[in-house]
Amino acid sequence: MEGNEMESMLAAVIMPVIVVIIVAVAAVVMVRYTMNGTESAHKASLLSAIAEVIRAIRGKK
């Protein structure tokens, strides 16, 4: 029974880390994909929009 408790505790620690890594990678990929080929005049508004999306995903205003 100790092995199952240890595995569940390890999963409880590792899963949030994996979720944070996935969200961070997705944010970087989203920024790189949208910035590719964008004119410099539009980059500021584009980064602002991406920041809003990331805040919405995180649940903050």
BAFI-3210 file (N, C-alpha, C; in Angstrom, 3 decimals, decimal comma, padded with zeros to 6 digits):
// residues 61
n [1|2|3|4|5|6|7|8|9|10|11|12|13|14|15|16|17|18|19|20|21|22|23|24|25|26|27|28|29|30|31|32|33|34|35|36|37|38|39|40|41|42|43|44|45|46|47|48|49|50|51|52|53|54|55|56|57|58|59|60|61]
n.u [000,818|002,050|003,529|001,602|000,604|002,858|003,257|000,925|001,327|003,624|002,626|000,806|002,537|004,042|002,221|001,072|003,398|003,952|001,692|002,102|004,444|003,498|001,595|003,282|004,966|003,045|002,269|004,636|004,928|002,592|003,107|005,421|004,398|002,391|003,846|005,484|006,087|004,612|003,948|005,984|004,561|002,239|002,933|002,968|000,242|-000,532|000,997|-000,155|-002,757|-002,204|-001,240|-003,594|-005,052|-003,500|-003,751|-006,493|-006,575|-005,185|-006,933|-007,035|-007,698]
n.v [-001,200|001,182|001,821|002,594|004,918|006,503|006,721|008,123|010,506|011,421|011,765|013,818|015,883|016,093|016,487|019,220|020,629|019,659|020,606|023,395|023,619|022,769|024,782|027,011|026,381|026,299|028,996|030,235|029,095|030,070|032,833|032,960|031,895|033,745|036,109|035,730|036,972|039,257|042,704|045,356|047,496|046,421|044,723|045,444|045,692|043,119|041,591|042,547|041,537|038,797|038,638|039,169|036,868|034,909|035,759|035,293|032,527|031,851|032,834|035,397|038,918]
n.w [000,000|000,576|-001,674|-003,570|-002,366|-002,442|-005,192|-005,937|-004,551|-005,790|-008,378|-007,839|-007,356|-009,692|-011,835|-011,786|-012,452|-015,003|-016,341|-016,174|-017,693|-020,208|-020,767|-020,834|-023,001|-025,021|-025,032|-025,881|-028,437|-029,605|-029,620|-031,255|-033,641|-034,348|-034,542|-036,682|-039,773|-039,326|-039,621|-038,312|-037,305|-036,307|-034,295|-031,533|-030,806|-031,346|-029,512|-027,184|-027,441|-027,339|-024,751|-023,362|-023,995|-022,722|-020,079|-019,790|-019,986|-017,697|-015,874|-014,856|-014,633]
ca.u [000,000|002,921|003,928|000,508|000,561|004,022|002,996|-000,099|001,932|004,524|001,776|000,241|003,593|004,522|001,181|001,031|004,612|003,760|000,686|002,752|005,363|002,698|001,023|004,382|005,371|001,964|002,337|005,789|004,608|001,579|003,768|006,292|003,574|001,691|004,800|006,143|005,509|003,808|004,614|006,388|003,539|001,165|003,463|002,581|-001,155|-000,587|001,496|-001,175|-003,843|-001,722|-001,200|-004,978|-005,414|-002,792|-004,421|-007,790|-006,312|-004,798|-008,074|-006,828|-008,171]
ca.v [000,000|002,349|002,144|003,331|006,255|007,227|007,029|009,169|011,749|011,838|012,272|015,094|016,893|016,214|016,936|020,686|021,071|019,326|021,537|024,701|023,515|022,712|026,114|027,906|026,042|026,739|030,451|030,582|028,705|030,996|034,114|032,805|031,678|034,974|037,178|035,415|037,647|040,406|043,999|045,907|048,422|045,664|043,809|045,845|045,322|041,661|041,113|042,886|040,572|037,502|038,745|039,027|035,451|034,181|036,104|034,609|031,114|031,753|033,214|036,710|040,031]
ca.w [000,000|000,610|-003,044|-004,215|-001,778|-002,947|-006,602|-006,034|-004,095|-006,862|-009,457|-007,396|-007,449|-011,067|-012,772|-011,951|-013,151|-016,416|-016,877|-016,334|-018,833|-021,435|-021,004|-021,216|-024,373|-025,908|-025,135|-026,723|-029,810|-030,091|-029,910|-032,426|-034,828|-034,726|-034,857|-037,939|-040,923|-038,920|-039,784|-037,020|-036,825|-035,681|-033,285|-030,178|-030,565|-031,370|-028,227|-026,192|-027,595|-026,851|-023,286|-022,893|-024,110|-021,671|-018,816|-019,759|-019,725|-016,294|-015,056|-014,234|-015,473]
c.u [000,855|003,348|002,869|000,403|001,704|003,819|001,974|000,453|002,882|003,735|001,180|001,265|003,976|003,475|001,085|002,252|004,472|002,758|001,301|003,694|004,591|002,119|002,106|004,835|004,306|001,984|003,486|005,507|003,584|002,203|004,631|005,483|002,903|002,652|005,500|005,412|004,646|004,614|004,898|005,353|002,431|001,632|003,021|001,144|-001,318|-000,103|000,511|-002,338|-003,433|-001,652|-002,602|-005,427|-004,764|-003,403|-005,763|-007,616|-005,967|-005,921|-007,913|-007,286|-007,039]
c.v [001,255|002,772|002,945|004,752|007,106|007,631|008,133|010,507|012,296|012,409|013,624|016,214|017,146|016,813|018,463|021,232|020,812|020,281|022,912|024,687|023,509|024,079|027,090|027,641|026,491|028,248|030,881|030,250|029,671|032,347|034,004|032,660|032,969|036,093|036,943|036,100|038,851|041,685|044,596|046,873|047,698|044,799|044,167|045,440|043,798|041,070|041,412|041,897|039,193|037,517|038,600|037,568|034,640|034,488|035,404|033,126|030,916|032,157|034,533|037,793|040,932]
c.w [000,000|-000,789|-003,764|-003,678|-002,308|-004,405|-006,744|-005,568|-005,163|-008,035|-009,098|-007,480|-008,904|-012,008|-012,883|-012,690|-014,644|-017,057|-017,110|-017,531|-020,147|-021,771|-021,447|-022,649|-025,372|-026,092|-026,039|-028,186|-030,404|-030,461|-031,154|-033,713|-035,283|-035,114|-036,198|-039,091|-040,590|-039,117|-038,416|-036,453|-036,063|-034,516|-031,873|-029,869|-030,549|-030,051|-027,104|-026,244|-027,084|-025,328|-022,697|-022,945|-022,994|-020,307|-018,694|-019,444|-018,248|-015,355|-014,344|-015,199|-015,871]
res [m|e|g|n|e|m|e|s|m|l|a|a|v|i|m|p|v|i|v|v|i|i|v|a|v|a|a|v|v|m|v|r|y|t|m|n|g|t|e|s|a|h|k|a|s|l|l|s|a|i|a|e|v|i|r|a|i|r|g|k|k]
***
